[in-house]
Each structure stands twice: as C-alpha cells, then as structure tokens.
Amino acid sequence: MSDATPAEVTQAPETGDPAIDATLRELAAVPADDLDGRLAAGEEVQRTLRGRLGDLGG
C-alpha cells in the first residue's frame, strides 16, 4: 500500500458548457483531504453530466 496523497487540482478543465464547468470548479475547490466533500462534489458532477447527456437524447 502506498502512503502517497492525492494531488490537489488547482485548476478545473474547461469544457465550454457553463453547468459542467461550474461543477468541475466546485470539485477542484474541495481540499484533497476532504473525502466526503470530494465524493459529494463528484456525485454532483456525475448528475450534471447525466443531465447534459440526457438532453442530447432529445
């Protein structure tokens, strides 16, 4: 098992979609050692992505 800690993301990637970019920024803003915060933000990113993909199904 490794003792390495996860690297902190300092800048979220830009997708060009305002809703997705906002959730990615929120995820990037959560400290690396805040697992609960990371999980919650990651779940929000997933919900947002699913919503956007659902919109494509028309």
Sequence and secondary structure as in RCSB ss.txt:
>XXXX:A:sequence
MSDATPAEVTQAPETGDPAIDATLRELAAVPADDLDGRLAAGEEVQRTLRGRLGDLGG
>XXXX:A:secstr
          S    S HHHHHHHHHHHHS TT HHHHHHHHHHHHHHHHHHHHHHT 
